[in-house]
Amino acid sequence: MANQIVGPEERRTEHQASSNQAPILSIRDLHVDFRMRNGVVRALHGVDFDLAAGQTLGLVGESGCGKSVTAQAILRVIPDPGEIRKGQIIFRPSSRSSGREIDIAALPPKSPLLNEIRREHISLIFQEPMTSLSPVHTIGDQIGEACRLGRSVSRSEARDQSIELLRRVGIPRPEQRIDRYTFELSGGMRQRAMIAMALASDPNLLIADEPTTAIDVTIQAQILDLLEELQQDTGMSLIMITHDLGVVASVADRVAVMYRGVVIEDASCEELFDNPKHPYTRGLLSSVPDLTTPGKSDIATIRGTVPHPFAVIPGCEFHPRCDHFMEGVCDVRFPEETPVGPRPNASDHVTRCHLYTVEKPEEESDGTAATAAPRE
Amino acid sequence: MAQPRPQHRESDHPAPPMNNGDLIEIDNLKKYFPIQSGFLRRHVGDVRAVDGVTFSIRRGETLGLVGESGCGKTTTGRLIARIFEPTDGSIRISTNGDATDVASLRGEGLHDYWRRVQVIFQDPYSSLNPRRTVSQIIAEPLVCLTEMSAAERRDRVGELLELVGLDPRHAERYPHAFSGGQRQRIGIARGIALNPELLVADEAVSALDVSIQGQIINLMVRLQRELELTYLFVSHDLGIVKHISDRIAVMYVGKLVELCSADGMFRRPRHPYTEALLSAVPRPNPKAKAARILLPGDVADPANKPPGCPFHPRCRYAQEVCAQDEPEWRNVGDEEHRHLVACHFADTLELKGVLQAETTAGTTQ
């Protein structure tokens, strides 16, 4: 089922040349609510993005922005009492344009198709490998199980394949390590074992939820390199969920920035870092301490804090913290998705911000927004 | 602590006077945690969390202490705050020009020391007692270590809350009513309640979101100016450390490998581990990813250290001598700009920093 064996270069040019090739995943207007006893948390309200086959999408945002819930929604594993209220999650397992389209959001919770997707097409790796790997089974048992389910092979074949997978993720002496338990491995090795397990089914899409957050930088560099290498070998698509803009910059082709359940900006990686438009994105970027400037300096911040999840904010979700707040506009209307990229009306860089939607003299509104760096 | 503590050194030979300008001097500080095994809990080895570190903290500076998990940076911070008692070595604090060794202090003497040295902890969720109000939490050091009356304490708490940017009217709330950033402010208020000279900030912003991290760092910088604080800033996040520190010390498996001014280190590191560490930090710049140095393998086990230089199995410049002799902790800079490093080849290696040079590297990528 793997839509593989296309070199990364080839893949990229192919994608650029024929943007008519359907994305592997399209999320449209996704709403997820958590109905708690004392109120409703609107975890996602209107998330849209596309993931092109073979590409890496970085999903960034601060805690509580809904990036993990988005991942859970794609696999339909949102914990109780969360539920998808509306929206579509269109998954296209085959890269051919004639291939089938599945709306994951519309599948019944126990449908065999949903299980097939989880088993064979989409894998998920988590932040803390210790909590998602079983402490009472050897890693060989756990990877082998994934092999047997995902590839329908026998026990002994599964063992061989597990060893091969462990070797591929860079675990030394896999023949011995396969019979180890998770607590016998270091943090980096555990994360590798977890990646091996996720790869067991040759997924078309791998979702990595903060895969390197609990890991030291030198090991993080190893894991990021590994993911990139695996992606080039297998041609799988990757969603990298992280709060670390540095990680995103080093792996992503495309970046979607989330704030309080909404994708507020979506652009190619270079475009986003070179030319951020939304005041939140700018604030986020400038609050990352820069390693390369000499001297001590104040760190730019975004004032205030992310409001409580129960809070209902009219208009733009970000307006109470925004330096460009326009009364009567930002606190009234929810901003539409607006193209702001180098090419007008193209959807390759979109943002949800009234600075770019309000009818002002076009150039000026753009100019003020671009020069007014987020203050303080 | 099953190990017998060597006799206090002061009695053997009089302590040398402290360097002018130093607040704390640490000499050959060690902390071993015993590994016990079996029914009889026999002592079978030691985790050498801190294995002989020597450095000093200057009055009024921020010293960043960085390293990966398990390198002993937190233990070092806790030794200096005297939460742990050192296995060996001395910690001397300057008192009106005289040096007091605090490594083995107990009782009232330790209380005196704690009035001068306080800690801010990493996790604002677990370091604040959920059953006590904010005012009780902040007043705790005042209750334990001063003789203030209840009314004086109440005034002081209000003053402190204002100082850290919280509303004094919220003093009677419980920690759960505050966000992560606000809780860390409460932790800071508690840390400065006694007007200490040194604050040990142990991963003080690591649990916070980026946009909040900046607020807390800026608050700490402001408080340092206003209250003339000295910081030991322990963190794994090099970006944050770079921003707040005057000097930076890098630790690897219980040892210091390098210590110098922040800019000096980022411009030209002298230890291969520092070089790799700097290069591995993911930078928010898609053009900068080329220069990452990949270290093979994992951090060494502090219970079972490799002989010689503890970094040699992962070092790409390692030679035979590195596996045999432990490198000496020495100064490769001048007297004014000391650049301490523990590497046999610190003089000859041309290592790459990340300061500015990368803007040119970035465009060629």
Chai-1 contact restraints between the chains, C-beta under 6 A:
chainA,res_idxA,chainB,res_idxB,connection_type,confidence,min_distance_angstrom,max_distance_angstrom,comment,restraint_id
A,E62,B,D209,contact,1.0,0.0,6.0,A-B,restraint_1
A,S63,B,D209,contact,1.0,0.0,6.0,A-B,restraint_2
A,S186,B,D298,contact,1.0,0.0,6.0,A-B,restraint_3
A,G188,B,D298,contact,1.0,0.0,6.0,A-B,restraint_4
A,D216,B,E68,contact,1.0,0.0,6.0,A-B,restraint_5
A,D216,B,S69,contact,1.0,0.0,6.0,A-B,restraint_6
A,V217,B,A280,contact,1.0,0.0,6.0,A-B,restraint_7
A,V217,B,V281,contact,1.0,0.0,6.0,A-B,restraint_8
A,T218,B,A280,contact,1.0,0.0,6.0,A-B,restraint_9
A,T218,B,L295,contact,1.0,0.0,6.0,A-B,restraint_10
A,A221,B,A280,contact,1.0,0.0,6.0,A-B,restraint_11
A,A221,B,R292,contact,1.0,0.0,6.0,A-B,restraint_12
A,A221,B,L294,contact,1.0,0.0,6.0,A-B,restraint_13
A,L245,B,P284,contact,1.0,0.0,6.0,A-B,restraint_14
A,G246,B,P282,contact,1.0,0.0,6.0,A-B,restraint_15
A,G246,B,R283,contact,1.0,0.0,6.0,A-B,restraint_16
A,G246,B,P284,contact,1.0,0.0,6.0,A-B,restraint_17
A,V247,B,P282,contact,1.0,0.0,6.0,A-B,restraint_18
A,A249,B,P284,contact,1.0,0.0,6.0,A-B,restraint_19
A,A249,B,N285,contact,1.0,0.0,6.0,A-B,restraint_20
A,A249,B,P286,contact,1.0,0.0,6.0,A-B,restraint_21
A,S250,B,P282,contact,1.0,0.0,6.0,A-B,restraint_22
A,S250,B,K289,contact,1.0,0.0,6.0,A-B,restraint_23
A,C269,B,P286,contact,1.0,0.0,6.0,A-B,restraint_24
A,E270,B,P286,contact,1.0,0.0,6.0,A-B,restraint_25
A,F273,B,P286,contact,1.0,0.0,6.0,A-B,restraint_26
A,S287,B,V210,contact,1.0,0.0,6.0,A-B,restraint_27
A,S287,B,S211,contact,1.0,0.0,6.0,A-B,restraint_28
A,S287,B,G214,contact,1.0,0.0,6.0,A-B,restraint_29
A,V288,B,P284,contact,1.0,0.0,6.0,A-B,restraint_30
A,P289,B,G239,contact,1.0,0.0,6.0,A-B,restraint_31
A,P289,B,I240,contact,1.0,0.0,6.0,A-B,restraint_32
A,P289,B,H243,contact,1.0,0.0,6.0,A-B,restraint_33
A,L291,B,G239,contact,1.0,0.0,6.0,A-B,restraint_34
A,L291,B,K242,contact,1.0,0.0,6.0,A-B,restraint_35
A,L291,B,V354,contact,1.0,0.0,6.0,A-B,restraint_36
A,T292,B,V354,contact,1.0,0.0,6.0,A-B,restraint_37
A,T292,B,L355,contact,1.0,0.0,6.0,A-B,restraint_38
A,T292,B,Q356,contact,1.0,0.0,6.0,A-B,restraint_39
A,T292,B,E358,contact,1.0,0.0,6.0,A-B,restraint_40
A,P294,B,D263,contact,1.0,0.0,6.0,A-B,restraint_41
A,P294,B,L355,contact,1.0,0.0,6.0,A-B,restraint_42
A,D298,B,N218,contact,1.0,0.0,6.0,A-B,restraint_43
A,I299,B,G214,contact,1.0,0.0,6.0,A-B,restraint_44
A,I299,B,I217,contact,1.0,0.0,6.0,A-B,restraint_45
A,I299,B,H243,contact,1.0,0.0,6.0,A-B,restraint_46
A,T301,B,S211,contact,1.0,0.0,6.0,A-B,restraint_47
A,T301,B,G214,contact,1.0,0.0,6.0,A-B,restraint_48
A,T301,B,Q215,contact,1.0,0.0,6.0,A-B,restraint_49
A,I302,B,S211,contact,1.0,0.0,6.0,A-B,restraint_50
A,T305,B,S179,contact,1.0,0.0,6.0,A-B,restraint_51
A,T305,B,G181,contact,1.0,0.0,6.0,A-B,restraint_52
